[in-house]
Amino acid sequence: MSKFKFIRISKNKKIRYLLNSTSGDICVLFLHGFKSDLEGDKPKTIFKFCKKNKIGFLALEYSGHGKSYGNFENGNITTWTEDTKKIIKRKIKNKKLIVIGSSMGGWIGLNLFKVFKKNILAFIGIAPAPEFLDRLMWKKFTNKVKKQLVKNKFHKFNHGGYEYNITYNLIKDGRKNKIFNQIFNNKIFLTILHGQKDDVVPISISRKILKIFTKAKKKLIIIKRGDHSLSNKRNLKRITNEINFIYKKLNS
């Protein structure tokens, strides 16, 4: 594994990233999920695959995540999208992109189409979760929790064995980053992998993403017995196989 590096993207912000530079035109961009980082099996496996096959690779930890600077509570979908835009422009500005978005990273990845529409050749979603703050959190909160959020501006949210400090700012900002009110006319390769036993993000979200891409070469792979993370050896192989398939199609 190559060493992580840091890039200063503003006066008070340094972002940790992982880069495999190549002379090729295509670069894989990996975007991790909510409260995740680059220490997981997915980014490590995809990085190794890209390095072995001499494919460009870039991944970052959004501010407040992993070892990147900043407080998680001060971040939101807008700021994490901006972090991603800035590092793309600084490190892989002219590259063609295969964007891989895992869970919340899928939301960040879909936001990138507004700026990098001509650069993105493919999108691979791993249980992508656009609009999850409203659809999967806020709507399921009790009235008591909602009132606490509005009044105190934050709420400690336990899910999947993890505790998150959810801020009302995060919820409100999520509503400014709607995806499902858009139509994407991009002629790209679009693949979504979703675990059949995902108890975090319903498969219906992935189906909705397929619908808003009207001209993509699209497919949904539902993985039998698969969970939300899809991080075991077999599922990681499925992910790298899909990257390999799309990369070869783009180079044929």
C-alpha positions in Angstrom: 0.0 0.0 0.0 1.4 3.4 -1.0 1.7 6.0 1.7 -1.2 8.4 2.2 -0.6 12.1 1.5 -2.2 15.3 2.6 -3.2 18.2 0.5 -4.1 21.7 1.8 -7.3 22.8 0.1 -8.0 25.9 2.2 -6.2 27.9 5.0 -7.5 25.6 7.7 -8.2 22.4 5.9 -6.0 19.5 4.9 -7.4 16.4 3.3 -5.8 12.9 3.4 -5.8 11.1 0.0 -4.4 8.2 -1.8 -3.2 8.5 -5.4 -1.9 6.1 -8.1 -0.6 8.3 -10.9 -0.4 6.8 -14.4 0.1 8.2 -17.9 -3.3 6.8 -19.0 -6.4 8.9 -19.6 -8.7 7.1 -17.2 -8.7 7.3 -13.5 -10.8 5.4 -10.9 -12.2 7.8 -8.2 -13.3 6.0 -5.0 -15.7 7.9 -2.6 -16.2 6.3 0.8 -19.3 6.4 2.9 -20.7 8.2 5.9 -18.2 8.3 8.9 -15.9 6.0 6.9 -12.3 6.4 5.8 -9.6 4.9 3.6 -8.5 2.2 6.0 -11.3 -0.2 4.9 -11.1 -3.2 2.7 -12.9 -1.6 -0.3 -10.5 1.3 -0.9 -7.5 -0.9 -0.2 -8.6 -3.6 -2.5 -9.5 -1.2 -5.4 -6.3 0.6 -5.0 -4.3 -2.6 -5.2 -6.3 -3.7 -8.3 -5.7 -0.4 -10.0 -2.0 -0.4 -9.2 -1.5 -3.9 -10.4 -3.3 -3.1 -13.7 -1.7 0.3 -14.1 -4.9 2.2 -13.8 -5.1 5.6 -12.3 -6.7 5.8 -8.8 -7.7 8.6 -6.4 -9.5 8.4 -3.1 -9.9 11.0 -0.3 -11.2 11.3 3.2 -13.6 14.1 3.4 -13.0 16.8 6.1 -13.9 15.4 9.5 -13.4 11.8 8.3 -10.5 9.5 9.0 -7.3 11.5 9.4 -8.4 14.5 7.4 -8.6 17.8 9.3 -11.8 19.3 10.6 -14.7 18.4 12.9 -17.2 15.9 11.5 -20.1 18.0 13.0 -19.1 21.0 10.9 -19.4 19.1 7.7 -22.3 18.3 5.4 -23.0 16.9 1.9 -22.1 20.3 0.3 -18.7 20.7 2.0 -17.8 17.0 1.4 -18.7 17.4 -2.3 -16.6 20.6 -2.4 -13.6 18.7 -0.8 -13.9 16.1 -3.6 -14.2 18.7 -6.4 -11.1 20.5 -5.2 -8.9 17.5 -5.0 -10.1 16.3 -8.5 -9.1 19.7 -9.9 -5.8 19.7 -8.2 -4.7 16.1 -8.9 -6.6 14.6 -11.8 -8.1 17.6 -13.6 -8.0 16.3 -17.2 -8.6 12.6 -16.6 -11.6 10.7 -17.6 -13.3 9.2 -14.6 -14.8 5.9 -13.4 -16.5 7.1 -10.3 -17.1 4.5 -7.5 -19.5 5.7 -4.7 -20.0 3.6 -1.6 -23.2 4.4 0.3 -23.0 8.2 1.0 -20.1 8.3 -1.5 -22.7 7.5 -4.1 -24.5 10.7 -3.3 -21.2 12.7 -3.5 -20.4 11.0 -6.8 -23.8 11.9 -8.3 -23.3 15.5 -7.2 -20.1 15.6 -9.3 -22.0 15.3 -12.6 -22.9 19.0 -12.3 -19.2 19.9 -12.7 -17.5 17.0 -14.3 -20.2 15.8 -16.7 -17.8 15.5 -19.6 -15.2 13.7 -17.6 -17.3 11.0 -16.1 -17.4 7.9 -18.3 -18.8 5.4 -15.8 -20.4 5.3 -12.4 -20.3 2.3 -10.1 -22.6 2.5 -7.0 -22.0 0.2 -4.0 -25.3 0.4 -2.2 -25.4 4.1 -3.0 -27.4 6.3 -0.6 -28.4 9.7 -2.2 -30.8 11.7 0.0 -30.4 9.2 2.9 -30.4 12.0 5.5 -34.1 12.7 4.8 -35.3 9.4 3.5 -33.5 7.0 5.8 -32.9 9.2 8.9 -35.2 12.2 9.4 -38.4 10.4 8.3 -37.7 7.6 10.7 -36.9 9.8 13.7 -39.6 10.2 16.4 -41.2 13.6 16.9 -39.2 13.8 20.1 -35.9 13.4 18.3 -36.9 15.8 15.6 -37.8 18.5 18.2 -34.5 17.8 20.0 -32.6 18.2 16.7 -34.3 21.5 15.9 -33.9 22.9 19.4 -30.4 21.6 20.4 -29.0 21.4 16.8 -27.7 17.8 17.3 -28.7 14.3 18.2 -26.6 11.2 19.0 -27.8 8.6 16.6 -27.0 4.9 17.1 -27.0 2.7 14.1 -25.3 -0.6 13.2 -23.2 -0.5 16.3 -21.9 3.0 15.6 -22.8 6.3 17.3 -23.1 9.4 15.1 -23.5 13.0 16.2 -26.2 14.1 13.7 -26.6 17.9 13.4 -29.7 19.7 12.2 -27.4 21.6 9.8 -26.5 18.2 8.2 -30.2 17.4 7.7 -31.0 20.8 6.2 -28.0 20.8 3.9 -29.0 17.3 2.6 -32.3 18.9 1.3 -30.3 21.3 -0.8 -28.6 18.3 -2.5 -31.5 16.5 -4.1 -30.8 13.9 -6.7 -34.1 12.3 -7.5 -35.6 15.5 -8.9 -33.0 15.4 -11.7 -32.7 13.6 -15.0 -29.3 12.5 -16.1 -28.8 12.1 -19.9 -25.2 11.0 -19.7 -24.3 8.1 -22.0 -22.2 6.3 -19.4 -21.7 2.8 -18.0 -23.8 2.6 -14.9 -23.6 -0.4 -12.6 -25.0 -0.7 -9.1 -24.1 -3.5 -6.7 -26.5 -3.9 -3.8 -26.7 -6.6 -1.1 -29.9 -8.6 -0.9 -29.7 -8.4 2.9 -28.7 -4.7 3.2 -30.4 -3.5 6.3 -29.1 0.1 5.9 -30.1 1.2 2.4 -33.0 -0.4 0.6 -32.6 -1.7 -2.9 -35.4 0.6 -4.0 -32.9 3.5 -3.8 -30.7 1.8 -6.3 -33.7 1.2 -8.6 -34.6 4.9 -8.4 -31.1 5.8 -9.5 -31.3 3.6 -12.6 -34.6 5.4 -13.5 -33.1 8.9 -13.5 -30.3 7.9 -15.9 -32.2 7.7 -19.1 -29.4 7.0 -21.6 -26.9 5.0 -19.6 -25.8 1.4 -20.3 -27.1 0.3 -16.9 -27.5 -2.7 -14.7 -28.3 -3.6 -11.1 -26.5 -6.5 -9.5 -28.3 -7.8 -6.5 -25.9 -9.9 -4.5 -27.4 -12.8 -2.7 -26.8 -12.8 1.0 -24.9 -9.5 0.6 -24.9 -7.0 3.4 -24.5 -3.2 3.2 -20.7 -3.0 3.1 -20.1 -5.8 0.5 -16.6 -6.0 1.9 -15.9 -9.8 2.1 -13.5 -11.4 -0.3 -16.1 -12.6 -2.8 -17.9 -9.3 -3.0 -14.7 -7.3 -3.4 -13.9 -9.6 -6.3 -17.3 -8.8 -7.8 -16.5 -5.1 -7.5 -13.0 -5.3 -9.1 -14.4 -7.5 -11.9 -16.9 -4.8 -12.7 -14.2 -2.2 -12.8 -12.1 -4.4 -15.1 -15.1 -5.0 -17.4 -15.9 -1.3 -17.7 -12.3 -0.3 -18.1 -11.8 -2.7 -20.9 -15.0 -1.6 -22.6 -13.8 2.1 -22.4 -10.5 1.1 -24.0 -11.9 -1.1 -26.7 
